[in-house]
């Protein structure tokens, strides 16, 4: 994998919360057009890794390069301007704004001027949102809020989309819709990082997968490689 292909290239990340050492020398790369699954039990460092990549938490060691630029310790808005969109756990929509306002406030061309994801395309992709345009964010169900957050991220026309807990707490029917949308995003050419407990659904979409245990990468490989090693799934994911 040549460095010109890498959209995110993080090396040797050492991240702490106070005295707690969370990430211990983590390497994490995302290439253009790649879909990656980030797995592990609760409390193993997945969200901390994503927050470190996004500049929400500053690492004490290691580097984060985005498209070849050293962005280690930069503010989240600077990383977002480089074409990285983040859908956090808990969604983070603006409850006092309508669906239309939540979407249109994020609209901008991508880093290469691309405008592939327009307001109209987002509504075609999320027909439930099209029926609720005037609703306030707080009036939506959990699944609709997740659709809105993903739609808002797509309105920035990102090169990389990071989804933390893609289907957490959603009804099976809604979760299935989110997985369908993740497939569409992958087909559109956007690189995606997906965190979710449902490894079967994740590995249907992903090219590569990493498993974190206590802030260290214990597995890195293709979806086929992961599925062929049930002992890894049992030991680290409890399935």
FENDA-V77968 format. One line per field, one symbol per residue. ss: DSSP state (H for helix, E for strand, - for the rest). phi: phi as a letter, one per 40 degrees, with the letter a starting at -180 (. if undefined). psi: psi as a letter, one per 20 degrees, with the letter a starting at -180 (. if undefined). Layout:
ss->???
phi->???
psi->???
//
This chain:
ss->--HHHEEEEEEEEEEEE--EEEEEEEEEEEE---EEEEE------HHHHHHHH-------EEEEEE--EE-----HHHHHH--EEEE----------EHHHHHH--------------HHHHHHH-HHHH-----EHHH--HHHHHHHHHHHHH-----EEEE--------HHHHHHHHHHHHHHHH---EEEEE---HHHHHHH--EEEEEE--EEEEEEEHHHHH--HHHHHHHH--
phi->.ccccccbbbbfcbbbbgcccccbgcbabbcdgcbbcbbiccgchcccccccccgcbcccagbbbbfgccbdgccdcccccchbbbbccgggccccbcddcdcccccacccbgcbcccdccccccbdccccbdcccdccccdccccccccccccccfccbbbbcfdbdgccdccdccccccdccccccgccbbbbaccccccccbccbbbbbbfgbcbaaacccccccbdcccccbbgb
psi->oqhhiphpnppkpopqocipogpnlpppqorpjqppporqrqjijghhgghghijhppqiqrqopolipojpjqqhhhhhhjkpqpnrpigkrohjqrggghghhipqqahjjqlhnrgghghhhmhhhhikhiqqhiiqrghhhgggggggghiilrhpppopmhjpjqqhgghhgghghhghgghiipqppppqinhgggihhqgqqqppoljqoipoarhggghimhhggggiik.
//
